Amino acid sequence: MDFLRSLMIAASGLKAQNGRMRVIAENIANSDSTGRTPDEDPYRRKIPTFRSKFDRELNAEVVRLGRIQEDKSDFGIRHDPGHPAADAQGNVRVPNVNTLIETVDIREAQRSYEANLNVINSTRRMLQRTIDILRG
Amino acid sequence: MAISDLSLFQALRTKMHWHQSRQRVLAENVANADTPNYTAHDLKAVTFDDSLKSATAQMVRPAITSTGHMQLQPASAFKNMRDGSFEITPEGNSVVLEEQMMKITANQMDYQAATSLYQRGLGMLKTALGKR
């Protein structure tokens, strides 16, 4: 039945956006996680990726959260001589997380999530109409 | 004679089936709205010519000579086609969410029209039977 398949596909979209939200939350939560010693790296920003996968059971392309990759860009530098992780010049390396970018990413994930919810609602209404035929 | 043998119901059934398949394709598009290199799809509208051709075409069917044989069924009766979208993101995704939302709403409305007609048809049969 195609309707149930539509619901499953939309659910895969919800799940993927959910995972993306989790990664973004991780980034924001760790936006101040520096190392404890000058040699230790601070937190490196993570990037969620998506890939479409052909689901043989559903006979349709569903979406899955792919490998979570790391942002290779340089760490930020803050002058803070009293910090335990400060080097000889008194500089501390801070995570390469930009909260502004993460906030925008959250909004985007939210929109995509809502779009998938819309599909589910619309499919459900169509299904309900089909059942209503029985009532006559 | 089953109800689906009546041409009105048969036509509505095909239409409802088409909208169902289309809903699946649109759900695929929305779910993959953020997947790199994904191209949006849509179902080709069924035209009168197509249905006439398929009705008059000589179908070659394998004969079923044993109980173990399965009946051959086409994978999907409706044609899938690439969506002619005018926007492609730098990562190669051609899904425009707004466009898909509009299509889903239109699909839903058309489906509701078909089910309403189906109900009316059933009501007419009931009237003819004299049951109120």
Boltz contact constraints between the chains, C-beta under 6 A:
constraints:
  - contact:
      token1: [A, 2]
      token2: [B, 20]
      max_distance: 6.0
  - contact:
      token1: [A, 2]
      token2: [B, 21]
      max_distance: 6.0
  - contact:
      token1: [A, 2]
      token2: [B, 24]
      max_distance: 6.0
  - contact:
      token1: [A, 3]
      token2: [B, 20]
      max_distance: 6.0
  - contact:
      token1: [A, 5]
      token2: [B, 24]
      max_distance: 6.0
  - contact:
      token1: [A, 6]
      token2: [B, 23]
      max_distance: 6.0
  - contact:
      token1: [A, 6]
      token2: [B, 24]
      max_distance: 6.0
  - contact:
      token1: [A, 6]
      token2: [B, 27]
      max_distance: 6.0
  - contact:
      token1: [A, 9]
      token2: [B, 27]
      max_distance: 6.0
  - contact:
      token1: [A, 9]
      token2: [B, 28]
      max_distance: 6.0
  - contact:
      token1: [A, 9]
      token2: [B, 31]
      max_distance: 6.0
  - contact:
      token1: [A, 10]
      token2: [B, 27]
      max_distance: 6.0
  - contact:
      token1: [A, 10]
      token2: [B, 31]
      max_distance: 6.0
  - contact:
      token1: [A, 12]
      token2: [B, 31]
      max_distance: 6.0
  - contact:
      token1: [A, 13]
      token2: [B, 31]
      max_distance: 6.0
  - contact:
      token1: [A, 50]
      token2: [B, 34]
      max_distance: 6.0
  - contact:
      token1: [A, 50]
      token2: [B, 35]
      max_distance: 6.0
  - contact:
      token1: [A, 52]
      token2: [B, 32]
      max_distance: 6.0
  - contact:
      token1: [A, 52]
      token2: [B, 35]
      max_distance: 6.0
  - contact:
      token1: [A, 52]
      token2: [B, 38]
      max_distance: 6.0
  - contact:
      token1: [A, 60]
      token2: [B, 28]
      max_distance: 6.0
  - contact:
      token1: [A, 61]
      token2: [B, 28]
      max_distance: 6.0
  - contact:
      token1: [A, 63]
      token2: [B, 31]
      max_distance: 6.0
  - contact:
      token1: [A, 63]
      token2: [B, 32]
      max_distance: 6.0
  - contact:
      token1: [A, 63]
      token2: [B, 35]
      max_distance: 6.0
  - contact:
      token1: [A, 112]
      token2: [B, 33]
      max_distance: 6.0
  - contact:
      token1: [A, 112]
      token2: [B, 34]
      max_distance: 6.0
  - contact:
      token1: [A, 115]
      token2: [B, 30]
      max_distance: 6.0
  - contact:
      token1: [A, 115]
      token2: [B, 97]
      max_distance: 6.0
  - contact:
      token1: [A, 116]
      token2: [B, 30]
      max_distance: 6.0
  - contact:
      token1: [A, 119]
      token2: [B, 27]
      max_distance: 6.0
  - contact:
      token1: [A, 119]
      token2: [B, 30]
      max_distance: 6.0
  - contact:
      token1: [A, 122]
      token2: [B, 104]
      max_distance: 6.0
  - contact:
      token1: [A, 122]
      token2: [B, 108]
      max_distance: 6.0
  - contact:
      token1: [A, 123]
      token2: [B, 23]
      max_distance: 6.0
  - contact:
      token1: [A, 126]
      token2: [B, 108]
      max_distance: 6.0
  - contact:
      token1: [A, 126]
      token2: [B, 111]
      max_distance: 6.0
  - contact:
      token1: [A, 129]
      token2: [B, 112]
      max_distance: 6.0
  - contact:
      token1: [A, 129]
      token2: [B, 115]
      max_distance: 6.0
  - contact:
      token1: [A, 133]
      token2: [B, 115]
      max_distance: 6.0
  - contact:
      token1: [A, 133]
      token2: [B, 118]
      max_distance: 6.0
  - contact:
      token1: [A, 133]
      token2: [B, 119]
      max_distance: 6.0
